[in-house]
Amino acid sequence: MPSYLTPSWSRPGPRRRSLLTGAAAAAGSTLLLAGCSGSDTASDGRSSAEKRVRARAARDSAALLRRYDAVLAAHASLADRLGPLRAEVARHERAFGGGRPSGSSAKPASSGSPASSGASAEASPSERPVDVPSGRRSALRFLATAERDLADRRGKQLLEAPAELARLLASVAAAGAAHAYLLTEDAK
């Protein structure tokens, strides 16, 4: 036996014919499976799971926005501090597909009963009047707790969300955690 390697007459790796056959088989099976698979996406391209998560996130942001409005109605002296945070929460609500008309989002809602504000006497559970603590610091802690709880819930929703929505949820959850920090910053 020779102690050196002899060149092989055949090329290493797959042959052209086997590559073409494999590519044709893969393309055919892809077309076959695409024709047979059902889809749970709606006409706008979003799945029903994504729509559920988005709707829930929009409702959660709307509820948090109502808390901000109630605190601002009860403690007008906090308007400068809470205004930018409230505006962010309103943007989060719109990002999830919820939101109020642009004219009504600038003015905080009153914390009175729904009947006195012109709404129907039967308020949904998410639109019940918010009980705001009487003290200024307590009101800030009230909002900070709401922000923190919502950020935690959104972190858990990441598990069932598609990639793009998961990134949005993570970003909004991080913003909520930052809001909670800013709301309790002077309490230390």
N, C-alpha and C positions, 0 to 999 in steps of 0.2 A: 504494500500500500504506500502510496506517495505521502510524504509528510506535509505536503502543501495542498491547498484547496484547489480543486479544478473548477473552472467556470461552468455554470449550468447553462444548458441550451434553452431552457424555459425561463420565462420571467417570473419573479416571485409575485405573489398576490393573486387576486381574482382575475379571471379573463373577461374580456370585453363582452362576450356573449352572456356570461352569467350576471354581469352587472346590468345589462339591458333587460334581461329576463326578470331580475329582482325588482328593478324600477317599475316595470310594467305591472308586475303583480301587486306592488305596493300602491300604485296609482289606482288600479282596478278595485282593490279592497277598500281604499279610501272613498271612492265614489259609491261603492255599494253600501258602506256603512253610513255615509252621509245621507243617502236616500232613505235609509231605514230608521235613523235615529229621530226621536221626538225632541221637541224643544220647548222649554218653559219660558222662553223669552217673549215679551210682548212686542207690539209693533214698533216701540221706540228703542228696542234692543236691550232693555233691562230685564233681568230675571225677576220672578215674583219674590224671591228671597231678598234681592237687592231692594225692591220696592218696599217691602215690609220694613227692612232696616232703615231705609231713608225716611219713611213715614214716621217711624218711632223716634228717630233722631230729631226730626223736625218738630214733633209734638213735645219732646223733652226740651228743646230749645225754646219753644213757645211758652212752656210752663215756667222756665227759668226767666224768660223775658217778663212775664207777668209778675214774678217776684221782684225783679228790679223795679218795675213800674210801681208796685205797691210800696216798696221801701222809699222810692223817690217821692211818692205822694205823701207818705208819713213823715219823711225827714228831708225836706227841701234843701237843707243846708249841705247835704251830701251830693248835690247835683254835679258839682265840678269833679268830684272824685269818681262818681259812678257813671257819669255820662259816657266816657270812652269805653268802659267795660260793657255797658248796656249796648252801645253801638256795635261792638264786636259780637255780642250774643245775637243781635238782630241779623248781622251778616251770616252768622253760623246757621241760623234758622233758614235764611234764604238759600244758602249753599246746599242744604238738604232738601230743598224743594218746597219748603213751607214759606211762610212770610206773610206779612201784612202789606196792604198797598203802601207805596212809599210815602204818602202824605200822613198816614196814621202812625208810622213808626217813630216819628220825631217827637211826638207828644206822649208823655207817660199817661197811662190809663189811671183812672181813680180807683181807690181801693174800696169804693162803696159797693152796694149790692148791684147785681146785674140789672135788676128792674129799674133802679134809679139812673143807670147810665144809658137807658134806651134799649137794652137787650131784652130778650125774652125772660120771663120770670123763671123759667126752668133752665138753669145753667148746667152744662155738662160738668162731670166731676173735675175735668182738667181746667175749667174756667171758674171754679168757686173762688170767692174772695180769699185773699191771702192774709193771714193773721201776721202782722209785722210786730216784732218786739218794740217796746216803747223807747228803750235806750238806743242811742246812736251806735255805741260799740256792739250792743246786742244785735242790732239790725245788720251790721257789717258781718258779724259772726254767722248770722242767719244766712246771708248770701254766700259766705265762704263755704259753709257746710253744704249748701245746695250745689255750688260749683264743684266741690270735691266729690260729692256723691254721684253727680252726673258724669264727671270725668271717669270715675271708677266703673260706672255702668257702660260707658262707651268703650272702655278698655276691654270689657267682657264681650261686647258686641263685635269686636274685631274678628273673633273666631268664626262667625257665620257670614261675614261680609266678603264680597269679591275684592280683588286687589285694589282697584282704584278707590272704591268706597272705604276700604280699610285704611288707606292712607289718609283720606279725609277725616275719618273718625279719629285716627291717631293724632292728627294735627289739632283737631278741635278739642280732644281730650287734654292734650298738652296745654292748649290755651286756657282751658278751664282750670287746670292745676295752677297755672300762672296767675289767673284771676284770684283763685283762693288765697294764694300767697300774698298778692297785693292787697286784698281785702283785710288780711290779718296782720299786715306788716307793722302797723303802729301799735299793735296790742302787746308787742314784746318789749 
